[in-house]
Every structure is written in structure tokens, then in C-alpha cells.
Amino acid sequence: MFKGLIIRAAAIVSLGVIGPVSASAQDMYIGIDAIGTVTDFDMDGRNTNGNFFNTDSQSESQHGIALNFGLRDKWALGTTKLTPEAEFAWYFDRSVTSASFPGLPAPTFFYNSSVESGRLGLNLWALFHETNHWRAEAGLGLGAMYRDISTSDGVVMGSGDDYVLYGKFGLRFIRAIDDRNNLVLGVNYVVADKSDIMLRNVGGGAPAGNFSMETSSVELHIGYRRDLN
């Protein structure tokens, strides 16, 4: 529920900010980031074959890459410059082990899950500090996250993909190298809604309930940005 409220709040803030802004000078840019994350994987669902719940939470590191395109200082809200940005990020395949039969607190079987995911969304960054060489921005973003999940505990198994809503809040610091080239250091908190896949018995294929997963991540970004005009 808390994650859902964060995503809805981000949507409301985005609409509220975009509405009253006025046009200003702008510079197009493209960028690429390396991403490192600490991700909380929250599992749920029910295994009807063994009549227990799949509830568990595990933290794992992930790595990925992000591409972005933006219009620097496209709008102004009073004296605050606003930068809209499109972002695509991809996270490499990650293995996660979580509780299976008979459930927590002392499982004797474990789900071994493979998760690959990516997201596409829009960000809005607000400039709050600027010098000759540095820019500091705070922002939020909304979009769709894709997940490809497969899991098995040796008795039941399941696989599937899904698209869910995500929201993010972030800070980033941009260091100008020269008139066109910049280094970027950023941190984001990203929450994504729940994905659900169906379980079936290994071999027999009979239905065996469901397995679900939602995520929250702290991301570190180190990147390069190129101004285009």
C-alpha cells in the first residue's frame, strides 16, 4: 500500500508541476549511465500444491545501464528551471532465493528465481544549485517497468513477463568538462508495482497457485552527458 501511495503521489506532483510552467531557453542532450542498485525483492502469492504462502523479502545487488534524452531548462516555474527527460534503463539478469515450503520462518524448500527487467519513463528535474561548473537537480519520474520472471523450487515452477507502473525520486550532480561534455553522478529511489506469475507442478503441469514479486531500489548512477546544441 505504501509503495502505491508513493507512485500516486508522484503522478499528482508531475501533473501539478507541468501545468503552470512557462517556456524558456533549452538545450538538447543525450546521456548514458552505468547503474548499480540495492534492490529489495518482496515475494508473495500462494502455493496451492503445499497450501502455504510464498511470503519473503530479500535484498540483492543489481547492475544495469540507462540511456536518456532531455531538454535542459525547457521550462521555468518562477525562478526554478525545469528539465524534462525521457529515460530507458535495463537491469541485467539477477538470481534471487526465497522461502518455499512450508513458508517462513523455517522453510526447507526454496524458490530459485531469475529476474530480468527494464523501464521506460519520463523524468522532470528541478535545478536548485548552479555554479560555473556544477549543476544540482532534484527530480521525479513515472513510467512502465517490464519484468521477465522464472522460478522453481523443484516441485512447482512458473514463468512469465509483465508490465507494471513505477515511480522514482532522485538527486543528481552534473559536472561540466567543457561546453558540451559533462559527467553525472546521481542517486534514485525507485518503487515498482507487483508482478504475478502462475505456478504449476513440475512435470505434470497441474496448476499450483501463484508467485508474485514487487521491488524497491536505491540506485547509484555514474554517467556521461553530451549537449547537442
C-alpha positions, -999 to 999 in steps of 0.1 A, spaced: 0 0 0 28 24 9 45 19 -25 12 25 -42 8 58 -24 43 69 -35 36 62 -71 2 80 -70 18 110 -52 45 112 -79 18 113 -106 -1 141 -89 31 161 -84 41 156 -120 7 169 -133 8 198 -109 43 209 -119 39 206 -156 6 226 -157 17 261 -148 52 263 -162 63 288 -189 87 284 -218 124 292 -215 157 286 -232 166 250 -238 195 227 -248 190 192 -260 213 165 -246 218 127 -247 234 106 -219 244 71 -209 247 59 -173 261 28 -155 237 18 -127 244 -1 -95 215 -9 -72 205 -24 -39 170 -39 -46 145 -52 -21 126 -81 -37 92 -86 -19 77 -120 -28 42 -131 -21 15 -154 -36 3 -188 -25 14 -224 -34 -18 -244 -35 1 -276 -40 15 -274 -5 -11 -250 9 13 -223 21 21 -186 13 52 -176 -7 59 -145 15 95 -135 18 118 -104 13 153 -105 0 179 -77 -8 202 -82 -37 225 -60 -58 218 -54 -94 237 -37 -123 224 -21 -154 226 7 -180 205 38 -187 200 60 -218 184 94 -215 174 123 -237 164 157 -224 157 194 -229 178 213 -204 159 242 -188 129 238 -211 105 254 -186 106 278 -156 84 277 -125 91 311 -110 129 312 -107 133 274 -108 145 259 -141 129 226 -151 143 199 -174 120 172 -189 138 139 -198 130 106 -214 148 76 -198 153 40 -207 170 17 -182 178 -20 -184 188 -43 -154 208 -74 -161 195 -109 -151 195 -114 -113 190 -146 -93 170 -144 -61 165 -172 -35 134 -170 -13 113 -192 10 91 -220 -3 76 -250 17 64 -248 44 68 -210 44 85 -187 69 100 -188 95 118 -221 87 115 -232 51 130 -264 40 125 -258 2 134 -226 -16 124 -208 -48 153 -200 -71 141 -171 -92 156 -154 -122 146 -118 -128 154 -95 -158 138 -61 -160 138 -27 -177 119 5 -175 109 34 -198 96 67 -184 96 104 -182 115 124 -156 112 161 -145 143 177 -129 143 209 -110 176 229 -107 183 240 -71 220 250 -73 243 261 -101 279 274 -104 302 278 -134 309 241 -135 283 223 -114 245 218 -115 225 201 -88 190 189 -96 161 171 -78 136 152 -98 108 126 -100 98 102 -127 70 79 -138 68 51 -164 64 14 -171 86 -14 -159 90 -47 -177 98 -78 -158 107 -113 -170 104 -138 -141 110 -175 -139 111 -195 -107 111 -231 -93 116 -249 -60 120 -283 -77 83 -292 -71 65 -263 -87 76 -239 -113 64 -208 -132 75 -182 -157 61 -151 -173 65 -114 -181 46 -83 -171 44 -45 -174 38 -25 -142 38 11 -131 69 26 -114 77 59 -97 111 74 -87 126 103 -68 162 114 -74 191 138 -70 219 143 -95 250 164 -97 264 174 -132 300 185 -137 308 203 -169 340 192 -186 338 217 -214 310 234 -234 294 202 -245 306 173 -223 295 165 -187 300 139 -160 269 129 -140 266 114 -105 231 106 -92 210 86 -67 174 74 -72 148 57 -51 126 36 -75 95 17 -65 76 -6 -89 42 -24 -86 36 -61 -83 41 -87 -110 23 -120 -107 30 -154 -125 11 -187 -123 27 -218 -107 23 -254 -120 36 -288 -109 70 -297 -124 64 -325 -149 26 -328 -145 18 -292 -153 -12 -290 -130 -20 -255 -116 -3 -248 -82 -12 -213 -73 8 -181 -80 41 -163 -72 43 -125 -71 71 -100 -68 74 -63 -63 106 -42 -59 120 -11 -44 156 0 -52 182 26 -43 202 33 -75 236 49 -80 242 64 -114 276 73 -129 273 87 -164 283 109 -193 261 135 -209 266 153 -243 250 186 -251 237 187 -287 233 224 -293 
